Amino acid sequence: MSLYHRPANLHEALDGLAAAPAVIAAGCTDLFPATERPALDGPVLDITGIAALRGIDTTDDGWRIGATTTWADIAGADLSPGFDMLKQAAREVGSTQIQNAGTIAGNLCNASPAADGVPPLLALDATVELAASTGTRQLPLSDFITGPRATALQPGELLTAVHIPRAAGQGASRFLKLGARKYLVISIAMVAARIVARDGRATQVALAIGACGPVATRLAAVERALIGLPLADLADAIDARAVAAALSPIDDMRGDAAYRRHAAVALLRRAVGLAVEDLQ
């Protein structure tokens, strides 16, 4: 592979990765700032020329979001209400310029604990499609991000798409984040909530929190406790102790661990309340 390679199709890209490791370039909004040298190390494989990797398609099972689909693409897409939280997060990813360049795969592969796209994708039951020259596999997003800046990508693999099951498009959803300023915020805490209801009671609840641990997390125990409750009681029924038990926040310059736990509970209750309003 040359020092810079921009293939026109996925087959060419995967063959190149099989032949030699390379730095994957998509939106590059995190790649270049994280580089502490005048140039990137090693060969660069630019996947932005592969048209098949960009766009949102409806499938028999749900939706497929291509790897190089930008946050601006997602924010402007015509999608079911269950996706509202992902579209809201898309509008919070940096500046307008970042949203126009940054990609969904880049956000996931960067694996920042404060990545805006991860909590709503977790609440959408997302899986990632990983391709190599030897074949393709799918992995739940919860298993793909394994730690800060760490993923389950194997040598020679490329994240090619994110899949959302049809059932996850149901209901109403909200995304909220807290930061030290109004714009261009790195989160102190962020939450995503999706609620499905029938006859005034919750039938499905999906809750996820980011920036409060090494990886964003679904709150399975909290979700189970809310199933079957009247919508009017849902936000107040969120158990702060159960939420805190699922988190492992750090102390840093943006906030200490205790503040992050408190903020996460407050944001979660607010997001659930707003989703409930959208259902009524």
C-alpha positions as CSV (number, residue, x, y, z in Angstrom):
1,M,0.0,0.0,0.0
2,S,1.2,3.5,-0.8
3,L,1.7,6.1,2.0
4,Y,-1.8,7.5,1.1
5,H,-4.4,5.3,-0.5
6,R,-8.0,6.3,-1.4
7,P,-9.8,3.3,-2.9
8,A,-13.0,3.6,-4.9
9,N,-14.6,0.4,-3.6
10,L,-14.7,-1.7,-0.4
11,H,-13.0,-4.7,-2.0
12,E,-10.0,-2.7,-2.8
13,A,-9.9,-1.2,0.7
14,L,-10.1,-4.6,2.4
15,D,-7.5,-6.1,0.2
16,G,-5.2,-3.2,1.1
17,L,-5.8,-3.7,4.8
18,A,-5.1,-7.4,4.5
19,A,-1.8,-6.7,2.8
20,A,-0.6,-4.1,5.4
21,P,-1.8,-2.3,8.5
22,A,-2.9,1.3,7.9
23,V,-4.4,4.3,9.6
24,I,-8.0,4.6,8.7
25,A,-9.1,8.1,7.6
26,A,-12.8,9.1,7.4
27,G,-13.8,12.5,8.7
28,C,-10.4,13.0,10.4
29,T,-12.0,15.4,13.0
30,D,-10.3,13.4,15.8
31,L,-7.5,11.7,13.9
32,F,-5.5,14.8,13.1
33,P,-5.9,16.5,16.6
34,A,-4.8,13.3,18.3
35,T,-1.6,13.2,16.1
36,E,1.3,14.6,18.0
37,R,3.7,14.6,15.0
38,P,3.8,16.6,11.8
39,A,2.4,13.6,9.9
40,L,0.4,10.5,10.6
41,D,2.3,7.3,11.3
42,G,2.4,4.7,8.6
43,P,0.2,4.3,5.5
44,V,-3.2,6.1,5.5
45,L,-6.3,4.4,4.0
46,D,-8.9,7.1,3.2
47,I,-12.3,5.4,3.0
48,T,-14.2,8.6,2.0
49,G,-14.1,7.7,-1.7
50,I,-16.2,4.6,-1.2
51,A,-19.7,5.7,-2.1
52,A,-21.3,2.5,-0.7
53,L,-20.1,3.4,2.8
54,R,-22.2,6.6,3.0
55,G,-25.9,6.9,3.5
56,I,-28.9,5.5,5.5
57,D,-30.8,2.7,4.0
58,T,-34.0,0.9,5.1
59,T,-33.7,-2.9,5.2
60,D,-36.1,-5.7,5.8
61,D,-34.8,-5.8,9.4
62,G,-34.5,-2.1,10.1
63,W,-31.9,0.5,9.1
64,R,-28.3,0.4,7.9
65,I,-26.2,3.5,8.5
66,G,-23.0,3.5,6.4
67,A,-19.7,4.0,8.1
68,T,-18.9,7.4,6.4
69,T,-22.4,8.8,7.0
70,T,-21.8,12.2,8.6
71,W,-23.5,13.7,11.6
72,A,-25.0,16.3,9.3
73,D,-26.5,13.5,7.2
74,I,-28.0,11.9,10.3
75,A,-29.4,15.2,11.6
76,G,-31.2,15.9,8.4
77,A,-32.5,12.3,7.7
78,D,-36.1,11.4,7.7
79,L,-36.2,8.7,10.4
80,S,-38.7,7.2,12.8
81,P,-39.2,9.0,16.2
82,G,-37.1,6.5,18.0
83,F,-34.1,8.1,16.2
84,D,-34.8,11.6,17.5
85,M,-32.2,11.1,20.3
86,L,-29.6,10.2,17.7
87,K,-30.5,13.3,15.6
88,Q,-30.3,15.5,18.6
89,A,-26.9,14.1,19.5
90,A,-25.8,14.7,15.9
91,R,-26.5,18.4,16.3
92,E,-24.3,18.4,19.5
93,V,-21.2,16.9,17.9
94,G,-18.8,19.8,17.8
95,S,-19.3,22.7,15.4
96,T,-21.3,22.7,12.1
97,Q,-18.0,22.1,10.3
98,I,-17.3,19.0,12.5
99,Q,-20.8,17.7,11.8
100,N,-20.3,18.1,8.1
101,A,-17.1,16.1,8.2
102,G,-17.3,13.8,11.2
103,T,-18.6,10.3,10.6
104,I,-20.5,7.8,12.6
105,A,-17.8,5.1,12.3
106,G,-15.1,7.6,13.3
107,N,-17.1,8.5,16.4
108,L,-17.4,4.8,17.4
109,C,-13.8,3.7,16.5
110,N,-12.4,6.7,18.3
111,A,-14.0,5.2,21.4
112,S,-14.0,8.3,23.6
113,P,-16.0,7.8,26.8
114,A,-17.6,11.2,26.0
115,A,-18.5,10.3,22.4
116,D,-22.0,11.9,21.8
117,G,-23.2,9.2,19.4
118,V,-22.7,6.2,21.6
119,P,-25.5,6.5,24.2
120,P,-28.3,7.0,21.6
121,L,-26.9,4.2,19.5
122,L,-26.9,1.9,22.6
123,A,-30.5,2.9,23.3
124,L,-31.3,1.9,19.7
125,D,-29.9,-1.6,20.2
126,A,-27.2,-0.9,17.5
127,T,-24.9,-3.5,16.1
128,V,-21.8,-2.8,14.1
129,E,-20.8,-4.5,10.8
130,L,-17.2,-5.4,10.6
131,A,-15.7,-6.4,7.3
132,A,-12.4,-8.0,6.3
133,S,-11.1,-9.6,3.2
134,T,-12.0,-13.0,4.7
135,G,-15.7,-12.1,5.5
136,T,-18.1,-9.9,7.5
137,R,-19.4,-10.2,11.1
138,Q,-21.7,-8.3,13.3
139,L,-21.2,-7.3,16.9
140,P,-23.5,-5.5,19.4
141,L,-22.2,-2.0,20.0
142,S,-22.0,-2.8,23.7
143,D,-19.4,-5.4,22.9
144,F,-17.5,-3.4,20.3
145,I,-16.3,-0.5,22.5
146,T,-14.2,-2.3,25.1
147,G,-12.6,0.7,26.9
148,P,-11.3,4.3,26.5
149,R,-9.9,4.5,22.9
150,A,-10.2,0.7,22.6
151,T,-12.4,-1.5,20.4
152,A,-12.9,-5.1,19.3
153,L,-11.6,-4.4,15.8
154,Q,-9.3,-7.1,14.6
155,P,-6.3,-6.6,12.3
156,G,-7.5,-6.2,8.7
157,E,-11.1,-5.2,9.8
158,L,-13.0,-2.1,8.9
159,L,-16.2,-0.9,10.5
160,T,-18.5,-0.6,7.4
161,A,-22.0,0.1,8.9
162,V,-24.2,0.4,11.9
163,H,-27.4,-1.6,12.0
164,I,-30.6,-0.6,13.9
165,P,-33.4,-3.1,14.3
166,R,-36.9,-2.1,13.2
167,A,-38.3,-2.4,16.7
168,A,-35.9,0.3,18.0
169,G,-37.5,2.9,15.7
170,Q,-40.6,2.9,17.9
171,G,-41.6,5.2,20.6
172,A,-40.3,8.6,21.6
173,S,-36.7,9.5,22.5
174,R,-34.5,12.2,23.8
175,F,-30.8,13.0,24.2
176,L,-29.4,15.5,26.7
177,K,-25.9,16.4,27.6
178,L,-24.3,18.6,30.3
179,G,-21.1,20.6,29.7
180,A,-19.2,23.6,31.0
181,R,-20.5,25.9,28.2
182,K,-23.4,26.0,25.8
183,Y,-21.5,25.2,22.5
184,L,-18.7,22.9,21.5
185,V,-19.0,21.0,24.7
186,I,-17.1,17.9,25.9
187,S,-19.7,16.3,28.1
188,I,-19.6,16.1,31.9
189,A,-22.5,13.7,31.5
190,M,-24.9,12.7,28.7
191,V,-28.0,10.6,28.5
192,A,-30.3,9.0,25.9
193,A,-33.8,7.7,26.6
194,R,-36.3,5.9,24.4
195,I,-39.8,5.0,25.7
196,V,-42.5,2.9,24.0
197,A,-46.0,2.9,25.6
198,R,-49.4,1.3,25.3
199,D,-52.5,2.4,27.2
200,G,-50.6,5.0,29.1
201,R,-48.0,2.6,30.5
202,A,-44.4,1.9,29.5
203,T,-43.9,-1.3,27.5
204,Q,-40.3,-0.7,26.4
205,V,-37.6,1.5,28.1
206,A,-34.1,2.0,26.8
207,L,-31.7,4.2,28.8
208,A,-28.0,4.9,28.3
209,I,-25.5,7.2,29.9
210,G,-22.1,8.4,28.6
211,A,-19.1,10.3,30.0
212,C,-19.7,8.7,33.4
213,G,-17.4,5.7,33.0
214,P,-14.7,4.2,30.7
215,V,-17.5,3.3,28.3
216,A,-21.1,4.4,27.8
217,T,-23.5,2.0,29.3
218,R,-27.2,0.8,29.2
219,L,-29.0,0.8,32.5
220,A,-30.7,-2.6,32.2
221,A,-31.8,-2.8,35.9
222,V,-33.3,0.7,35.8
223,E,-35.1,-0.1,32.6
224,R,-36.7,-3.3,34.0
225,A,-37.9,-1.4,37.0
226,L,-39.8,1.1,34.8
227,I,-41.6,-1.4,32.6
228,G,-45.4,-1.4,33.2
229,L,-45.4,1.9,35.1
230,P,-47.8,4.7,34.2
231,L,-46.1,7.3,32.0
232,A,-46.9,10.0,34.4
233,D,-44.8,8.2,37.1
234,L,-41.9,7.2,34.9
235,A,-39.3,10.0,35.5
236,D,-39.8,10.1,39.3
237,A,-39.6,6.3,39.5
238,I,-35.9,6.4,38.3
239,D,-33.9,5.1,41.3
240,A,-30.9,7.3,41.8
241,R,-29.0,4.6,43.7
242,A,-29.5,2.1,40.9
243,V,-28.3,4.6,38.3
244,A,-25.2,5.4,40.4
245,A,-24.4,1.7,40.9
246,A,-24.2,1.3,37.1
247,L,-21.7,4.1,36.7
248,S,-18.0,4.5,37.4
249,P,-17.2,8.2,36.7
250,I,-13.8,9.8,37.2
251,D,-12.7,13.1,38.8
252,D,-11.3,15.5,36.2
253,M,-11.2,19.2,35.4
254,R,-14.8,19.1,34.1
255,G,-16.4,17.6,37.2
256,D,-15.8,15.1,40.1
257,A,-17.4,11.7,40.3
258,A,-20.1,12.7,42.8
259,Y,-21.2,15.6,40.6
260,R,-21.3,13.3,37.5
261,R,-23.5,10.8,39.3
262,H,-25.9,13.5,40.4
263,A,-26.0,15.1,37.0
264,A,-26.6,11.8,35.3
265,V,-29.7,11.1,37.4
266,A,-31.0,14.6,36.8
267,L,-30.5,14.5,33.1
268,L,-32.0,11.0,32.9
269,R,-35.2,12.1,34.7
270,R,-35.4,15.1,32.5
271,A,-34.9,13.1,29.2
272,V,-37.5,10.5,30.2
273,G,-39.9,13.3,31.1
274,L,-39.5,14.9,27.7
275,A,-39.9,11.6,25.9
276,V,-43.1,11.0,27.9
277,E,-44.4,14.5,26.8
278,D,-43.7,13.5,23.2
279,L,-45.8,10.4,23.6
280,Q,-48.8,12.2,25.0
